[in-house]
Amino acid sequence: MTNNLGILVKGSVVKSEHFYWKSEKASLQGVRDRLRNLGLTTWIKYHMLMQRAEAKYHRKLGHLYRRAIRSLAESFGS
């Protein structure tokens, strides 16, 4: 027998982090592409910054997902 229990998880933090890092990556990518099209070698610096932003995005969102899952497990485990 199921009790039809619904679970709500607050997703505003995840959503705001996603949009922040998405715009940060797009900004860095735009600068990188402009520099590369002009033939300047400084585009490599912005490429590395963009890669770091991408890695930080994945680390941050992974942490938020793990924290939400842990919270759910603790609430049902007790």
N, C-alpha and C positions, 0 to 999 in steps of 0.2 A: 504494500500500500504506500502510495506517495502522498506527501503532505502539500504539494504544489507551492513550495517555499521559493520565493524569488530573492535573488541577491543583487544588490546594487553596489557598484564600486565607483567611487569618485574618480572621474577621469579628466578633470579640468587641468590638473598638474601635468599629466602626460600630454595632453593636447597642447598646452602652452609651450612646453619644452620642445615638442615636435615642430611647431611653427617657428619658434625662435631659431632653432638650429637649421631648419630648412631655409630661412631667409639669410642666415649667416653664411651658409654654404653657397647660396646663389650669389651673394654679394662678392665673396672671394673668387668664385668661378668667373664672374663677369670681369673683374679686374685682371685675373689671370689670362683670360682669353684675349682681352684688348692688348695686353703687353705682348703676348705671343704673336698676335697678328701684326704688331708693329716691328717684330723682329728683335725685341729686347730680351736679354737673357734673365732679367729679374722676374720673369713669369714663374720661374722654378720656385722662388720663395713663396709666392702665393699658392702654387700648387701644393707645396708642403703644408702651408697653413690650412688649406682646404681639406687635406687628408687628415690633419689633426682634428679639425672640427668634425669631420665625419666619424672618426673614432670616438671622440668625446660624446657625440650624439648617441652612438650605439651603447657606450658604457652607461650613460645617464639613463636612457630608456630601459635598458636591461635591469638596472638597479631598481627603477620604479616598478617594473613588472614583478620582479622578485619580491619586493616589499609588499605589494598588493596580494600576491599569492600566499606569502607567509602570514599576513594578517587574516586572510580567509581560513587558512589551515588552523591557525590558533583559535579562531572563533568557533570552528566546528569541532576542534579537538577537545575542547573543555566541556 
